[in-house]
């Protein structure tokens, strides 16, 4: 069964650029496991530091594909970079909410 994840990321102090570079590398592995990055956005400068710096929406075919992505040797090899770059990660399983555009 397909799964959709909302991933919220906070960098360690002074490591926002390193977080971006790390995520560039590991998100490139998502399609290898049948998934896709639906959206990837960054907070604008000057906002409350308690908010996440990056938010991603990722679709994976199933839990096995997600587990394979998380265990991918190329991703695991970057664990030291992750430890230096990422202070906090929250992952929420989500589903799309249908909506209608409202006339202006």
DADA-V73358 format. One record per residue. N is the residue number from 1. RES is the residue in one letter. PHI is phi in radians with two decimals (* if undefined). Layout:
n={N;N}
res={RES;RES}
phi={PHI;PHI}
This chain:
n={1;2;3;4;5;6;7;8;9;10;11;12;13;14;15;16;17;18;19;20;21;22;23;24;25;26;27;28;29;30;31;32;33;34;35;36;37;38;39;40;41;42;43;44;45;46;47;48;49;50;51;52;53;54;55;56;57;58;59;60;61;62;63;64;65;66;67;68;69;70;71;72;73;74;75;76;77;78;79;80;81;82;83;84;85;86;87;88;89;90;91;92;93;94;95;96;97;98;99;100;101;102;103;104}
res={X;X;X;X;X;X;X;X;X;X;X;X;X;X;X;X;X;X;X;X;X;X;X;X;X;X;X;X;X;X;X;X;X;X;X;X;X;X;X;X;X;X;X;X;X;X;X;X;X;X;X;X;X;X;X;X;X;X;X;X;X;X;X;X;X;X;X;X;X;X;X;X;X;X;X;X;X;X;X;X;X;X;X;X;X;X;X;X;X;X;X;X;X;X;X;X;X;X;X;X;X;X;X;X}
phi={*;-1.06;-2.21;-2.15;-2.08;-1.86;-1.94;-1.98;-2.22;-2.10;-1.44;-1.20;-0.95;1.31;-2.03;-1.04;-1.19;-1.17;-1.04;-1.05;-1.12;-1.06;-1.13;-0.93;-1.19;-1.35;-1.20;-1.12;-1.50;-0.98;-1.10;-1.04;-1.84;1.47;-1.73;-2.62;-1.53;-1.34;-2.69;-2.54;-2.29;-2.10;-1.18;-1.28;-1.03;1.54;-1.54;-0.93;-1.17;-1.36;-1.44;-1.14;-1.43;-2.36;-2.27;-2.21;-2.06;-2.20;-1.88;-2.24;-1.09;-2.99;-1.13;-1.12;-1.14;-1.11;-1.07;-1.14;-1.09;-1.11;-1.67;-0.94;-0.98;-1.17;-1.26;-1.06;-1.10;-1.68;-1.00;-1.15;-1.16;-1.01;-1.06;-1.38;-1.70;-1.90;-1.48;-2.69;-2.35;-2.01;-2.15;-2.12;-1.34;-2.30;-2.38;-1.18;-1.92;-1.09;-2.53;-1.93;-1.16;-1.63;-1.12;-1.53}
